[in-house]
């Protein structure tokens, strides 16, 4: 398309948006080049803004755009030329709306797939025309302008965006909004993507544009995925290993890399919310749609096999490749070690040599056959190498005075396996800060600002004393960090499925289901799942575990209960007669090929009943093809009385058990001998020999 034709084509759009042709040309050739391609079947418009004038900068919006773009190209078959990105100053209100109308509105045809993404600030605005009504709005890069003595805000009303999405002539429209509209009075921990509510005058062009949209035929029923479902929640962005990103975008794209989306969006968002919780945020993603039972068939990937990444470049020697690793679980990526291995869709193996952020370099280890490497080939995890020396990282809040930070640093240094950083400078696990109430006292918080139960000091208590009292809790939290590093639902080669159920008189009620990619079947995939799985206090619970593999597997269950204390599943060995004085011993839980078991066994003597208080529970089901010998030995070191023989109970030495668990998974790997040099200071985990599922649910 010639530039003259192009500018003539969008002339009416620019007029509606109050934009001159000269202003449009400042955007440059990038937009024109994207539009010059033939009309596609798959179109995307991706918006990301970090830098705003006179407003604190965000950090992860540009990464979000990159995460979405790489996913759409390599997982869902989009052409790069059909994905238009507007970032930083390009993402003005006028440019965003013009791009939407021309790149999406004028090109999309019935049946086409359209994706829209926005990462940046959101806000609420009271319009002068209706001061009693507060409206949600997206904050464009050109936030506001002065017109005589009036302040005009260049916001895009959420209502405008939804009408734009509905105006497209296809029903295959998906929008992702990684922003929020509620600004709390104080923010603790992770950065939020919300500006304070304002009473402002909206640009007249925006109001005219909205009025015009309301008069149009709106045939589409788009699917809108929002970072928060509760108006009082804020979308947060996190600092990871060498990059920042929106928590929602990262968790969502990571899930879509690893799993074939043959289930409903509610199931996908259940996984995403689980990831958000582990990243320290209580935000709950939302599905906004008028469709009944919307599914993700509009985002069906080109390959039905999940992946942890893709070959993004090949060096001239033909043996060194660059990888994009956005499919690895976020909590795992930080510790993903050199010598980890991947397999390609063909038969080559790649060995990780270095990693920076989401990108890595790897070398070919084995070549079988004449298949040549190609950019765009998906890579799947084969061997996970984790360091043995992993610390719990505590971020010190900037609200602490200098002497308080010095005292806290000194106190935390007294613990082995605990290190401190300044919040926002390096990745961290938890936050040490003052509580907001007056009189204030110190406490340990999630990165999203939620107080960890039983971690507050007394009013007026010295920093060092509060920190010293945290010793048991720090050990528990580090243990939980270690067992979370085993999660590999998307990469395990074992065919396993586990369902969490509430036992009832009629039939068990599903709470959550997890399964390895090897067991996914479109026709039998679970179609219902609670976005926020809720379990009432007093519920009788069980896991139903299916071993669909051809090998026996052993099972361990570890977790955090609703007051952040460690728990474990205990499989008690029946005592021999006349041994009442001997402490009870544990036995291995083994599941034969093709066998289904319930955990615990359903009988009155071994019931698992959910107790209060109301809060969140997290559990990790870990499977191995080899016995958990070291783990059971660690569990058996604690003295239990016969009266304490409950199926799921307190774990008194969680860190010892977590370290023994990793050692057992390491021992199950046949590669540890071959990789002997690596094994000295690392755990080597083979996806052929282990699987690990994460379950999180709310107790009410």
C-alpha positions in Angstrom: 0.0 0.0 0.0 1.4 3.4 -0.9 1.8 6.0 1.8 -0.6 8.4 0.1 -3.3 5.8 -0.1 -2.7 4.8 3.5 -2.9 8.3 4.8 -6.0 8.9 2.8 -7.6 5.7 4.1 -7.2 6.8 7.8 -7.9 10.5 7.2 -11.4 10.2 8.6 -10.2 8.3 11.6 -7.6 10.9 12.4 -10.3 13.6 12.1 -12.5 11.8 14.6 -9.6 11.5 17.0 -8.5 15.1 16.7 -5.2 14.2 15.2 -3.4 16.1 12.4 -1.7 14.3 9.5 1.6 15.8 10.5 1.3 14.4 14.0 0.5 11.0 12.6 3.6 11.0 10.5 5.7 11.4 13.6 4.9 7.8 14.4 7.2 6.8 11.6 7.2 3.9 9.2 6.7 1.1 11.6 2.9 1.2 11.6 2.7 1.7 7.8 5.0 -1.3 7.2 2.8 -3.5 9.4 -0.4 -2.4 7.5 1.3 -3.0 4.1 1.0 -6.7 4.5 -1.8 -8.8 2.9 -5.0 -9.1 5.0 -4.3 -11.9 7.6 -6.3 -14.4 9.5 -4.6 -13.5 12.8 -4.2 -9.8 13.9 -2.9 -8.4 17.1 -2.5 -4.9 18.6 -0.2 -4.8 21.7 0.2 -1.7 23.8 2.8 -1.2 26.6 3.8 2.0 28.4 6.4 2.3 31.1 7.4 6.0 30.8 4.7 8.6 31.5 5.4 12.3 31.8 5.5 13.5 35.4 4.3 10.2 36.7 6.5 7.4 38.4 7.6 5.0 35.7 6.4 1.4 35.5 9.0 -1.3 34.8 7.3 -4.3 33.2 4.9 -3.1 30.5 7.4 -3.4 27.6 8.3 -6.9 28.8 4.6 -7.8 28.7 4.4 -6.8 25.1 7.4 -8.9 24.3 5.9 -11.9 26.2 2.7 -11.6 24.3 4.4 -11.2 20.9 6.7 -14.2 21.3 3.8 -16.3 22.5 1.5 -15.3 19.6 4.3 -15.9 16.9 5.8 -19.1 18.2 2.9 -20.8 19.9 -0.2 -19.5 18.0 1.2 -19.0 14.5 0.8 -15.2 14.2 3.0 -13.5 11.5 5.2 -10.9 13.0 4.0 -8.4 10.3 0.4 -8.8 11.5 1.3 -7.9 15.1 1.4 -4.1 15.7 3.0 -2.9 18.9 2.7 0.6 20.2 5.1 1.4 23.1 6.0 4.4 25.2 5.3 7.7 23.5 3.8 6.0 20.4 0.9 4.8 22.7 -1.0 8.1 22.8 -4.7 8.1 23.0 -5.0 9.2 19.4 -2.6 6.6 18.1 -4.0 3.7 20.1 -7.6 4.4 18.8 -6.4 5.1 15.2 -4.4 1.8 15.3 -7.4 -0.1 16.6 -9.7 1.2 13.9 -7.3 0.7 11.0 -5.1 -2.3 11.9 -8.0 -4.3 13.5 -11.2 -2.7 12.4 -10.5 -2.3 8.7 -8.6 -5.6 8.2 -10.5 -8.1 10.4 -13.1 -10.2 8.6 -15.6 -12.7 10.0 -13.8 -15.7 11.4 -10.5 -13.9 11.9 -8.6 -14.1 15.2 -7.9 -10.8 16.9 -5.9 -10.2 20.1 -5.6 -6.8 21.9 -3.3 -6.3 24.8 -2.8 -3.3 27.1 -0.1 -2.9 29.9 0.1 0.4 31.6 -1.6 2.5 34.2 -5.3 2.5 34.8 -7.3 5.0 36.7 -10.8 6.1 37.6 -12.2 9.4 36.5 -15.2 11.5 37.4 -16.4 13.3 34.3 -17.5 16.9 34.5 -20.5 15.9 32.4 -21.6 13.3 35.0 -19.7 14.0 38.3 -21.8 11.3 40.1 -20.5 8.6 37.9 -16.9 7.2 38.3 -15.6 5.5 35.1 -12.6 3.2 34.6 -10.1 4.3 32.1 -6.8 3.3 30.5 -4.1 6.0 30.9 -2.4 6.7 27.5 1.2 7.9 27.2 0.1 11.5 26.6 -1.6 11.6 30.0 -2.9 15.1 29.9 -2.6 18.5 28.4 -3.4 22.1 29.4 -6.1 23.9 27.3 -6.2 27.5 28.5 -6.8 27.1 32.2 -8.3 23.6 32.1 -6.5 20.3 32.6 -7.6 17.8 29.9 -6.9 14.1 30.5 -6.1 11.8 27.5 -7.6 8.7 29.0 -9.3 6.0 27.0 -12.5 5.0 28.8 -12.9 1.3 29.5 -16.4 1.7 27.9 -14.8 3.0 24.7 -12.4 0.0 24.5 -15.2 -2.5 25.1 -17.3 -0.9 22.4 -14.3 -1.0 20.0 -13.8 -4.7 20.7 -17.5 -5.3 20.1 -17.4 -3.4 16.8 -15.1 -5.9 15.2 -16.8 -8.2 12.6 -15.5 -11.4 14.1 -16.4 -13.3 17.3 -12.9 -14.5 17.8 -11.7 -11.5 19.8 -9.6 -11.8 22.9 -8.4 -8.8 25.0 -5.9 -8.9 27.8 -5.8 -5.9 30.2 -2.9 -5.9 32.6 -3.9 -2.8 34.5 -6.2 -1.9 37.3 -8.4 1.0 38.5 -8.1 1.0 42.3 -5.4 3.0 44.0 -5.0 2.1 47.7 -4.0 4.9 50.2 -0.7 3.1 50.9 1.2 0.6 48.8 3.5 -2.0 50.3 5.7 -4.2 48.3 5.2 -4.7 44.5 4.6 -1.8 42.3 0.9 -1.3 41.2 -0.5 -0.2 37.9 -3.1 2.3 39.1 -3.1 6.1 39.3 -5.2 7.9 41.9 -8.8 8.7 41.0 -9.3 12.2 39.6 -12.0 14.7 38.8 -11.0 15.8 35.3 -12.2 16.9 31.9 -11.9 14.2 29.3 -10.7 15.2 25.8 -13.7 16.3 23.8 -12.6 14.1 20.9 -12.8 11.0 23.2 -16.4 11.9 24.3 -17.4 12.4 20.7 -15.7 9.1 19.7 -17.6 7.3 22.4 -20.9 8.8 21.3 -20.2 7.7 17.8 -19.4 4.2 18.8 -22.7 3.9 20.7 -24.6 4.5 17.5 -22.9 1.6 15.6 -23.9 -2.0 15.1 -21.8 -4.1 17.5 -21.8 -7.7 16.3 -18.9 -9.2 18.4 -19.0 -10.7 21.9 -15.3 -10.4 22.9 -13.5 -12.3 25.6 -11.8 -9.9 28.0 -9.2 -11.2 30.4 -8.5 -8.7 33.2 -5.7 -8.7 35.8 -8.1 -8.2 38.7 -11.7 -9.2 39.4 -12.3 -7.2 42.6 -12.6 -3.4 42.2 -10.5 -3.1 45.3 -7.6 -5.1 43.9 -4.6 -3.7 42.1 -2.6 -5.2 39.2 1.0 -5.6 40.2 4.3 -6.1 38.4 7.2 -8.0 39.7 11.0 -8.0 39.6 12.3 -11.3 38.3 15.8 -12.6 37.2 17.0 -9.7 35.1 13.6 -8.3 34.0 10.3 -6.9 35.3 6.9 -7.9 34.1 3.2 -7.7 34.9 2.4 -10.6 37.1 -0.8 -11.4 35.2 0.8 -11.3 31.8 3.7 -13.4 32.8 1.6 -16.0 34.6 -0.9 -16.2 31.7 1.6 -16.4 28.9 3.7 -19.0 30.8 0.6 -21.2 31.2 -0.3 -20.9 27.5 3.3 -21.9 26.6 3.1 -25.1 28.7 -0.4 -26.3 28.2 -2.7 -27.1 25.3 -5.7 -24.9 26.0 -8.3 -27.6 25.5 -10.2 -26.5 28.6 -12.3 -23.5 29.5 -10.7 -20.1 30.2 -11.9 -20.5 33.9 -9.5 -23.5 34.2 -6.7 -21.5 32.7 -7.3 -18.6 35.0 -7.4 -21.0 38.0 -3.8 -22.0 37.1 -2.9 -18.3 36.6 -4.3 -17.4 40.0 -2.3 -20.2 41.6 0.9 -18.7 40.0 0.0 -15.2 41.1 -0.4 -16.4 44.7 3.1 -18.0 44.6 4.5 -14.7 43.2 3.2 -12.9 46.3 0.0 -11.3 44.9 -3.5 -11.9 46.0 -4.9 -10.4 42.8 -7.6 -12.6 41.2 -7.8 -12.4 37.4 -11.3 -11.9 35.8 -13.1 -13.1 32.7 -15.4 -10.4 31.3 -17.6 -12.0 28.6 -21.3 -12.2 27.7 -20.6 -15.6 26.1 -21.9 -18.7 27.8 -19.1 -21.1 28.8 -16.4 -19.3 26.8 -13.4 -21.4 25.9 -10.0 -20.8 24.5 -10.6 -22.4 21.1 -10.0 -18.9 19.7 -6.4 -19.3 20.9 -5.8 -22.8 19.7 -2.0 -23.3 19.3 -0.4 -24.6 16.1 1.2 -27.4 18.1 -0.8 -29.5 20.6 2.4 -30.2 22.5 3.4 -27.8 25.2 6.8 -26.2 25.5 9.0 -24.3 27.9 10.5 -22.1 25.2 11.6 -21.7 21.6 14.7 -21.4 19.5 14.9 -17.7 18.8 18.2 -17.5 16.9 21.1 -19.7 15.7 24.7 -18.6 15.7 26.9 -19.0 12.6 28.6 -22.1 14.0 25.3 -24.0 13.8 25.8 -25.5 17.2 25.0 -22.6 19.5 21.4 -21.5 19.8 19.5 -18.7 21.6 16.4 -19.7 23.5 13.4 -17.8 24.8 12.3 -19.5 28.0 9.0 -17.9 28.9 7.4 -21.3 29.4 9.3 -22.2 32.6 7.4 -21.6 35.8 8.4 -18.1 37.1 9.6 -19.3 40.5 11.8 -21.8 38.7 13.5 -19.5 36.2 15.6 -17.6 38.7 17.4 -20.8 39.8 17.5 -22.6 36.4 21.1 -23.7 36.3 23.8 -24.2 33.7 23.8 -27.7 32.2 20.0 -28.0 32.3 18.8 -29.8 29.1 16.1 -29.4 26.6 14.9 -31.5 23.7 13.6 -30.2 20.4 10.6 -31.4 18.5 13.2 -33.4 16.6 15.7 -35.6 18.5 18.4 -33.1 19.3 19.3 -32.2 22.9 20.4 -28.8 23.9 22.5 -28.0 27.0 22.1 -24.7 28.7 25.3 -22.7 28.9 24.2 -19.3 30.1 21.0 -17.3 30.8 20.1 -13.6 31.1 16.5 -13.0 32.0 14.2 -14.8 29.7 16.8 -15.5 27.1 19.5 -18.2 27.2 22.3 -19.7 25.1 22.5 -23.5 24.6 24.7 -25.9 22.7 23.7 -29.0 20.8 24.5 -32.1 22.9 23.3 -34.9 20.7 22.2 -35.1 17.1 20.4 -38.1 15.7 19.4 -38.0 12.1 19.9 -35.2 9.6 17.3 -32.7 10.9 18.7 -29.2 10.9 18.1 -26.6 13.6 15.5 -24.0 12.7 14.4 -20.7 14.4 10.9 -21.3 15.8 11.4 -24.8 16.9 9.8 -25.5 20.3 12.0 -26.7 23.1 10.8 -28.9 26.0 12.5 -29.4 29.4 14.5 -32.6 29.7 16.7 -32.1 32.8 16.4 -29.4 35.4 19.5 -28.4 37.3 19.0 -26.5 40.5 21.7 -25.2 42.9 21.9 -26.9 46.3 22.6 -23.6 48.0 19.3 -21.6 47.8 18.5 -18.8 50.2 15.3 -17.2 51.3 15.6 -13.6 50.1 14.0 -10.9 52.3 13.5 -7.5 50.9 13.8 -4.6 53.3 11.1 -1.9 52.8 12.3 1.6 51.9 9.9 2.9 54.5 12.3 1.6 57.2 14.8 4.2 58.4 18.5 3.7 57.7 19.3 2.4 61.2 16.3 0.0 61.1 17.6 -1.4 57.8 21.1 -1.8 59.2 19.7 -3.6 62.3 17.5 -5.8 60.1 20.3 -6.7 57.8 22.5 -7.7 60.8 19.7 -9.7 62.4 18.8 -11.7 59.2 22.6 -12.3 58.6 22.4 -14.5 61.7 20.4 -17.1 59.9 21.9 -19.6 57.4 20.1 -19.7 54.1 18.6 -16.2 54.5 19.8 -13.1 52.7 18.5 -9.5 52.4 18.1 -7.0 49.5 16.6 -3.6 49.2 13.0 -3.8 47.9 12.8 -3.2 44.1 16.5 -3.7 43.5 16.7 -7.5 43.2 14.2 -10.4 43.2 12.9 -11.3 46.6 10.6 -13.8 48.3 9.1 -11.7 51.2 9.1 -8.2 52.6 10.2 -7.0 56.0 8.4 -3.8 56.8 6.5 -1.7 59.4 2.8 -2.3 59.7 0.8 0.7 58.5 -1.2 1.0 61.7 -0.3 3.4 64.5 1.4 2.6 66.8 3.3 0.5 64.2 5.3 -2.6 64.7 7.4 -4.8 62.4 6.3 -7.8 60.4 6.9 -10.1 57.5 4.8 -9.6 54.4 4.2 -11.2 51.0 5.5 -9.1 48.1 1.9 -8.0 47.5 1.8 -6.5 51.0 -0.2 -9.2 52.8 0.9 -9.9 56.4 2.2 -13.4 56.9 0.4 -14.9 60.0 2.2 -15.0 63.3 5.2 -12.8 62.2 4.4 -9.4 63.9 6.5 -8.1 66.7 5.3 -6.2 69.7 4.6 -2.5 69.7 8.0 -0.8 70.4 9.9 -4.0 70.0 13.5 -3.7 68.6 14.0 -4.8 65.0 16.6 -7.5 66.0 14.2 -9.0 68.5 11.4 -9.2 66.0 13.7 -10.8 63.4 15.0 -13.3 65.9 11.5 -14.5 66.6 11.0 -15.2 62.9 13.4 -18.2 62.9 10.8 -21.0 62.7 8.8 -19.2 60.1 11.8 -18.4 57.9 12.7 -22.1 57.9 9.2 -23.1 56.9 9.0 -20.4 54.1 12.4 -21.6 52.7 11.1 -25.2 52.7 8.1 -24.1 50.8 10.3 -22.2 48.3 12.3 -25.4 47.7 9.3 -27.7 47.1 7.8 -25.1 44.7 10.9 -25.4 42.6 9.9 -29.0 41.8 6.7 -27.9 39.9 6.8 -29.4 36.4 3.2 -30.2 35.4 3.9 -29.0 31.9 7.2 -30.8 31.3 6.9 -34.1 33.2 7.0 -37.2 31.0 4.9 -39.2 33.5 1.2 -39.6 32.7 -0.4 -38.6 36.0 -3.7 -36.9 37.0 -4.7 -35.7 40.5 -8.1 -34.3 41.5 -8.8 -32.5 44.8 -12.4 -33.4 46.0 -14.8 -32.6 48.8 -16.3 -35.9 50.0 -20.1 -35.8 50.1 -22.9 -38.3 50.7 -23.9 -38.3 47.0 -20.7 -38.0 45.0 -17.3 -36.2 45.5 -17.4 -32.5 44.5 -14.5 -31.3 42.3 -12.4 -28.5 43.7 -9.3 -28.6 41.4 -7.6 -30.9 38.9 -4.0 -31.1 37.8 -2.6 -33.3 35.1 0.6 -33.7 33.2 0.5 -32.8 29.5 0.9 -36.5 28.7 -2.7 -37.1 30.0 -4.4 -34.2 28.2 -7.2 -35.4 26.0 -9.5 -32.8 24.4 -12.6 -34.8 24.6 -12.2 -35.7 28.3 -10.6 -32.5 29.5 -12.1 -31.1 32.7 -14.7 -28.5 31.7 -15.5 -27.0 35.1 -13.2 -25.4 37.7 -13.7 -22.7 40.3 -11.6 -19.7 39.5 -11.0 -19.3 43.2 -11.4 -22.8 44.6 -13.3 -22.4 47.9 -13.4 -25.1 50.7 -15.7 -24.6 53.7 -14.2 -25.2 57.2 -15.3 -28.7 58.3 -15.1 -30.2 54.8 -13.9 -33.8 54.4 -11.3 -33.8 51.6 -9.4 -36.3 49.5 -7.1 -36.5 46.4 -8.0 -38.9 43.7 -4.7 -39.8 41.9 -4.5 -41.7 38.6 -1.3 -43.3 37.4 -1.7 -43.6 33.6 2.0 -44.3 33.0 3.6 -47.7 32.5 5.7 -47.4 35.7 4.9 -47.5 39.4 5.2 -44.1 41.1 5.8 -43.0 44.7 4.0 -40.0 46.3 4.8 -37.3 48.8 2.4 -34.4 49.8 3.8 -31.3 51.5 2.2 -27.9 52.0 1.4 -24.8 54.0 -1.9 -24.7 55.9 -4.1 -21.7 56.5 -1.8 -20.1 59.1 1.4 -20.6 57.0 2.7 -23.6 59.0 4.0 -26.6 57.3 2.0 -29.8 56.9 2.6 -33.2 55.3 0.7 -36.4 54.4 1.6 -39.2 56.7 1.1 -42.8 55.6 1.3 -44.6 58.9 2.5 -48.2 59.0 0.1 -50.3 61.1 1.9 -51.3 64.3 2.7 -54.9 65.2 1.0 -56.2 68.4 2.9 -55.5 71.6 4.8 -52.5 70.2 2.7 -49.7 71.7 5.7 -48.0 73.1 7.5 -47.9 69.7 7.0 -44.7 67.8 4.8 -45.2 64.6 6.7 -45.5 61.3 5.8 -44.3 57.9 5.5 -46.4 54.7 5.9 -45.5 51.1 2.8 -44.6 49.1 3.1 -46.4 45.8 0.7 -46.3 42.9 1.0 -49.2 40.3 0.6 -48.6 36.6 -3.0 -48.0 35.6 -4.0 -47.8 39.3 -6.2 -45.0 40.9 -6.0 -44.4 44.6 -7.6 -41.9 47.0 -5.4 -40.0 49.5 -6.1 -40.5 52.3 -7.9 -43.8 52.1 -11.6 -43.2 52.7 -12.3 -44.5 56.2 -13.3 -43.0 59.5 -9.9 -43.6 61.0 -8.0 -41.6 58.4 -10.3 -38.7 57.5 -8.8 -35.4 56.3 -11.1 -32.6 57.7 -10.4 -28.9 56.9 -10.0 -26.8 60.1 -10.0 -23.0 60.6 -9.0 -20.3 60.5 -10.3 -19.0 57.1 -7.3 -18.3 54.8 -5.4 -19.8 51.9 -3.9 -23.3 51.8 -1.2 -24.5 49.4 -0.2 -28.1 48.8 2.4 -29.8 46.5 1.9 -33.3 45.3 5.2 -34.8 44.2 5.7 -38.1 42.4 8.8 -40.1 41.6 9.7 -43.4 40.0 12.0 -44.1 42.9 11.1 -44.4 46.6 11.3 -41.3 48.8 13.8 -42.9 51.1 15.5 -39.8 52.4 12.2 -37.9 52.7 10.6 -40.7 54.8 13.8 -40.9 56.9 13.5 -37.1 57.6 9.8 -37.4 58.4 10.5 -40.3 60.8 13.1 -38.3 62.8 10.3 -36.5 64.6 8.7 -38.3 67.6 5.0 -38.8 67.0 2.6 -40.3 69.5 -0.1 -42.8 68.4 -2.7 -40.1 69.2 -1.1 -37.9 66.5 -1.5 -40.4 63.7 -3.6 -38.1 61.5 -3.3 -38.5 57.7 -2.4 -34.8 57.2 -0.7 -33.1 60.1 2.0 -30.6 61.1 5.5 -30.9 59.7 7.9 -30.1 62.5 11.2 -30.2 60.4 10.1 -28.8 57.0 13.5 -27.6 55.8 15.1 -31.0 56.5 12.2 -32.7 54.7 12.3 -30.4 51.7 16.1 -30.9 51.2 15.7 -34.6 51.5 12.9 -34.5 48.9 15.2 -32.8 46.4 17.9 -35.3 47.2 15.4 -38.2 46.5 14.4 -36.6 43.1 18.1 -36.2 42.3 18.8 -39.8 43.2 16.0 -40.9 40.9 17.8 -39.4 37.9 20.0 -41.8 36.0 21.9 -38.8 34.5 23.5 -37.8 37.8 26.4 -40.2 37.1 26.9 -38.9 33.6 26.8 -35.3 34.9 29.0 -36.0 37.9 30.8 -32.6 37.9 27.4 -30.8 38.0 26.0 -33.1 40.7 28.5 -32.0 43.3 26.8 -28.6 43.9 23.5 -29.1 42.2 20.3 -31.2 42.2 19.8 -32.9 38.8 16.1 -33.7 38.1 15.0 -35.8 35.1 11.5 -35.1 33.7 11.2 -38.8 32.9 11.3 -39.6 36.6 9.3 -37.0 38.5 6.1 -34.9 38.4 5.0 -32.2 40.8 1.5 -30.5 41.0 0.6 -27.4 42.9 -2.8 -26.9 44.5 -4.0 -23.7 46.2 -7.5 -23.2 47.7 -9.3 -20.8 49.9 -10.6 -22.0 53.3 -13.8 -20.1 54.3 
